[in-house]
Amino acid sequence: MNEQYIFSHEYPTYFSKLNGLRSKIAKDLPIKPGMKILDLATGYGFFAVEIAKCEGTVRITGIDIAQNDIIKAKDNIKKHGLDNRIRVVQMDATSMTFPDESFDMVVNFLGLEDIHMTRGKEGVRKTFHEVSRILKPEGYFCFVAMPPEEMESDAQKLENEVFSYICSATWLSAKEYEEMLKEAGLKLLTKKAYYTGKKLTPEQAKEEIEFACENVPKIYGIGTPSFDEVWEKFRERIEKHGMGHYSKVVLFIAQKAVKG
């Protein structure tokens, strides 16, 4: 796989764009007019914005456990003029307060690693069951993940390994996600891979690692190794290969079964 390094002038705003990745995926979702959509672990609301752009009649609720992300998401949504169609609230995905069968679709863009970081593997399983509970019959659960066995380049593999090591922001295997879907009464319909064709330079990777080591304890109350320890462990490989930055992701589309 021939991935290019992110240019230095792209890097400061690269995460917000990801080379058009969110837009490409949003356009492939089974969105229908008038849907009520929940965006789990919405972060800064970037994915919710892209979904809202795809269909002008959907209404989206974003949830996140981090108050810092909620504030930034609201600012971002307002900047795009979508605050009348997207609302954001602080909530734990493993124990949501929505009534049963509230949504037509639940989406998650690269947030399952963060749920694993704060709630562990059992928290991811609980989230899948909560998704099933709040989905209407035949509703869709569409999530984007980075299963380790799907990573192709050394840079992609490094990204998975580094952040799992730093703070247990761990991606499970596709088989594990599929088993959780089945347990929760959700049928996998399809999977599709997407690529950005980009990766971080060693200097950019260093910034991402420093940011994680400094901010994960502040935002989530989770301890991390020191930056020096992490860099010493991974420096040689990162300098040789660069490090992935959501360079390859996989979209899972599942559907809730009808009872009876």
KADALIN-V655392 format. One record per backbone hydrogen bond with DSSP energy under -1.0 kcal/mol. CO is the residue of the C=O (numbers start at 1). NH is the residue of the N-H. E is the energy in kcal/mol with one decimal. If there is no record, write none. Layout:
co:CO nh:NH e:E
co:CO nh:NH e:E
//
This chain:
co:4 nh:199 e:-1.8
co:7 nh:11 e:-1.6
co:10 nh:13 e:-1.2
co:11 nh:14 e:-1.1
co:14 nh:17 e:-1.2
co:14 nh:18 e:-4.1
co:17 nh:20 e:-1.5
co:18 nh:21 e:-1.6
co:20 nh:24 e:-2.1
co:21 nh:25 e:-2.1
co:22 nh:26 e:-2.8
co:23 nh:27 e:-1.9
co:25 nh:28 e:-1.4
co:26 nh:29 e:-1.3
co:29 nh:31 e:-2.3
co:32 nh:35 e:-1.6
co:35 nh:59 e:-2.3
co:36 nh:104 e:-2.2
co:36 nh:105 e:-1.5
co:37 nh:61 e:-2.6
co:38 nh:107 e:-3.2
co:39 nh:63 e:-2.3
co:42 nh:45 e:-2.4
co:45 nh:49 e:-2.0
co:46 nh:50 e:-1.7
co:47 nh:51 e:-2.3
co:48 nh:52 e:-2.3
co:49 nh:53 e:-1.8
co:50 nh:54 e:-1.0
co:51 nh:55 e:-1.1
co:55 nh:58 e:-1.1
co:59 nh:37 e:-2.9
co:60 nh:87 e:-2.3
co:61 nh:39 e:-3.2
co:62 nh:89 e:-2.7
co:63 nh:42 e:-2.5
co:64 nh:91 e:-1.6
co:66 nh:70 e:-1.8
co:67 nh:71 e:-2.1
co:68 nh:72 e:-1.7
co:69 nh:73 e:-2.8
co:70 nh:74 e:-2.3
co:71 nh:75 e:-1.8
co:72 nh:76 e:-2.4
co:73 nh:77 e:-2.8
co:74 nh:78 e:-2.2
co:75 nh:79 e:-2.1
co:76 nh:80 e:-1.3
co:77 nh:82 e:-2.4
co:78 nh:81 e:-1.6
co:82 nh:85 e:-1.9
co:82 nh:86 e:-1.9
co:85 nh:60 e:-2.6
co:87 nh:62 e:-3.1
co:89 nh:64 e:-1.3
co:92 nh:95 e:-1.5
co:103 nh:136 e:-2.7
co:104 nh:140 e:-2.0
co:105 nh:38 e:-2.4
co:106 nh:142 e:-2.8
co:107 nh:40 e:-2.8
co:108 nh:144 e:-2.8
co:111 nh:115 e:-1.9
co:112 nh:116 e:-2.2
co:113 nh:117 e:-1.9
co:114 nh:118 e:-2.0
co:115 nh:119 e:-2.8
co:116 nh:120 e:-1.9
co:120 nh:124 e:-1.4
co:121 nh:125 e:-2.1
co:122 nh:126 e:-2.5
co:123 nh:127 e:-2.1
co:124 nh:128 e:-2.0
co:125 nh:129 e:-1.9
co:126 nh:130 e:-2.5
co:127 nh:131 e:-2.6
co:128 nh:132 e:-2.1
co:129 nh:133 e:-2.0
co:130 nh:134 e:-2.2
co:131 nh:135 e:-1.3
co:133 nh:101 e:-2.4
co:134 nh:102 e:-1.5
co:134 nh:103 e:-2.6
co:136 nh:139 e:-2.5
co:139 nh:256 e:-2.9
co:140 nh:106 e:-2.8
co:141 nh:254 e:-2.6
co:142 nh:108 e:-1.8
co:143 nh:252 e:-3.0
co:144 nh:110 e:-1.5
co:145 nh:250 e:-2.9
co:147 nh:150 e:-1.9
co:148 nh:151 e:-1.2
co:153 nh:157 e:-2.3
co:154 nh:158 e:-2.2
co:155 nh:159 e:-1.8
co:155 nh:244 e:-2.7
co:156 nh:160 e:-1.6
co:157 nh:161 e:-2.1
co:158 nh:162 e:-3.2
co:159 nh:163 e:-1.9
co:160 nh:164 e:-1.5
co:161 nh:165 e:-1.9
co:162 nh:166 e:-2.3
co:163 nh:167 e:-1.8
co:163 nh:169 e:-1.8
co:164 nh:168 e:-1.6
co:168 nh:170 e:-1.9
co:173 nh:177 e:-2.2
co:174 nh:178 e:-2.7
co:175 nh:179 e:-2.3
co:176 nh:180 e:-2.1
co:177 nh:181 e:-2.2
co:178 nh:182 e:-2.1
co:179 nh:183 e:-2.3
co:180 nh:184 e:-1.7
co:181 nh:186 e:-2.7
co:182 nh:185 e:-1.5
co:185 nh:257 e:-1.6
co:187 nh:255 e:-2.3
co:190 nh:253 e:-2.5
co:192 nh:251 e:-3.2
co:194 nh:249 e:-2.2
co:197 nh:4 e:-2.7
co:199 nh:6 e:-2.3
co:200 nh:243 e:-1.7
co:201 nh:205 e:-2.9
co:202 nh:206 e:-2.3
co:203 nh:207 e:-1.7
co:204 nh:208 e:-2.2
co:205 nh:209 e:-2.5
co:206 nh:210 e:-2.6
co:207 nh:211 e:-2.5
co:208 nh:212 e:-2.2
co:209 nh:213 e:-2.6
co:210 nh:214 e:-2.0
co:211 nh:215 e:-2.9
co:212 nh:216 e:-2.1
co:215 nh:219 e:-3.0
co:216 nh:220 e:-2.6
co:226 nh:230 e:-2.2
co:227 nh:231 e:-3.2
co:228 nh:232 e:-2.2
co:229 nh:233 e:-1.7
co:230 nh:234 e:-2.1
co:231 nh:235 e:-2.5
co:234 nh:238 e:-2.5
co:235 nh:239 e:-2.9
co:236 nh:240 e:-1.3
co:237 nh:241 e:-2.7
co:238 nh:242 e:-3.0
co:243 nh:200 e:-3.5
co:247 nh:196 e:-2.3
co:249 nh:194 e:-2.5
co:250 nh:145 e:-2.6
co:251 nh:192 e:-1.8
co:252 nh:143 e:-1.8
co:253 nh:189 e:-3.2
co:253 nh:190 e:-1.6
co:254 nh:141 e:-2.5
co:255 nh:187 e:-3.1
co:256 nh:138 e:-1.3
//
